[in-house]
Amino acid sequence: MRRIFSAEQKAAVALAALKGDKTINQIASEFEVNPTQVKLWRDAAKASMADAFADKRKASAKAADTQKRIDELHRVIGIRDAELEWLKKKIHRELGL
């Protein structure tokens, strides 16, 4: 049967692994988790740690730019769809279909 760990439990295991005062196997025994899982959670914590200290203003500006680009692409797709429908009608009229 699979065990399900809460985010708090995963964070506690990852923090213990990041401290480095115990080996991975000791931490795995203490929290009754597979050593491979301890390494995965530690690596995930390391990878996401930079995001915690990132400048949120830059992230929100980047998100706004991305959203503007998405909106522009949706507008272009809408125009192309309208043009395609017009061309289909025009072809049908020309060919008498």
C-alpha positions as CSV (number, residue, x, y, z in Angstrom):
1,M,0.0,0.0,0.0
2,R,1.3,3.4,-0.9
3,R,1.8,6.0,1.8
4,I,0.9,9.6,1.1
5,F,2.9,12.3,2.7
6,S,1.8,15.9,3.3
7,A,3.7,18.8,2.0
8,E,4.8,19.6,5.6
9,Q,6.2,16.0,6.0
10,K,8.1,16.3,2.7
11,A,9.4,19.7,3.7
12,A,10.6,18.3,7.0
13,V,12.4,15.5,5.3
14,A,14.0,17.8,2.7
15,L,15.1,20.2,5.4
16,A,16.7,17.5,7.4
17,A,18.5,16.3,4.2
18,L,19.6,19.9,3.4
19,K,21.1,20.4,6.9
20,G,23.6,17.7,6.2
21,D,24.2,16.7,9.8
22,K,22.8,13.2,9.1
23,T,23.3,10.8,6.2
24,I,20.5,10.2,3.8
25,N,20.1,6.7,5.2
26,Q,19.7,8.0,8.7
27,I,17.1,10.5,7.7
28,A,15.3,7.8,5.7
29,S,15.2,5.6,8.8
30,E,14.1,8.4,11.1
31,F,11.2,9.4,8.8
32,E,10.5,5.9,7.6
33,V,11.0,6.9,3.9
34,N,13.0,5.3,1.1
35,P,16.5,6.9,0.8
36,T,15.8,7.6,-2.9
37,Q,12.7,9.5,-2.0
38,V,14.7,11.6,0.5
39,K,17.1,12.5,-2.3
40,L,14.3,13.4,-4.6
41,W,12.6,15.7,-2.1
42,R,16.0,17.3,-1.2
43,D,16.7,18.0,-4.8
44,A,13.2,19.4,-5.4
45,A,13.7,21.7,-2.4
46,K,17.0,22.9,-3.7
47,A,15.5,23.6,-7.2
48,S,12.6,25.5,-5.8
49,M,14.5,27.5,-3.2
50,A,15.7,30.1,-5.7
51,D,12.0,30.9,-6.5
52,A,11.3,31.7,-2.9
53,F,13.8,34.6,-3.1
54,A,13.1,35.7,-6.6
55,D,12.0,39.2,-7.3
56,K,8.2,38.9,-7.7
57,R,8.0,42.2,-9.6
58,K,10.1,40.7,-12.4
59,A,8.0,37.5,-12.4
60,S,4.7,39.5,-12.6
61,A,6.1,41.6,-15.4
62,K,7.2,38.5,-17.3
63,A,3.7,37.0,-16.7
64,A,2.1,40.1,-18.0
65,D,4.3,40.1,-21.2
66,T,3.4,36.4,-21.7
67,Q,-0.3,37.1,-21.3
68,K,-0.1,39.9,-23.8
69,R,1.6,37.6,-26.3
70,I,-1.0,34.9,-25.7
71,D,-3.8,37.5,-26.3
72,E,-2.1,38.7,-29.5
73,L,-1.9,35.1,-30.8
74,H,-5.5,34.4,-30.0
75,R,-6.4,37.6,-31.9
76,V,-4.4,36.4,-34.9
77,I,-6.0,32.9,-34.7
78,G,-9.4,34.5,-34.7
79,I,-8.6,36.6,-37.8
80,R,-7.2,33.6,-39.6
81,D,-10.3,31.5,-38.7
82,A,-12.5,34.3,-40.1
83,E,-10.4,34.5,-43.3
84,L,-10.5,30.7,-43.7
85,E,-14.3,30.7,-43.4
86,W,-14.6,33.5,-45.9
87,L,-12.4,31.6,-48.4
88,K,-14.4,28.4,-48.0
89,K,-17.6,30.3,-48.7
90,K,-16.0,32.0,-51.7
91,I,-14.7,28.7,-53.1
92,H,-18.1,27.0,-52.7
93,R,-19.8,29.9,-54.5
94,E,-17.3,29.8,-57.3
95,L,-17.5,26.1,-57.8
96,G,-21.3,26.0,-57.3
97,L,-21.1,23.5,-54.5
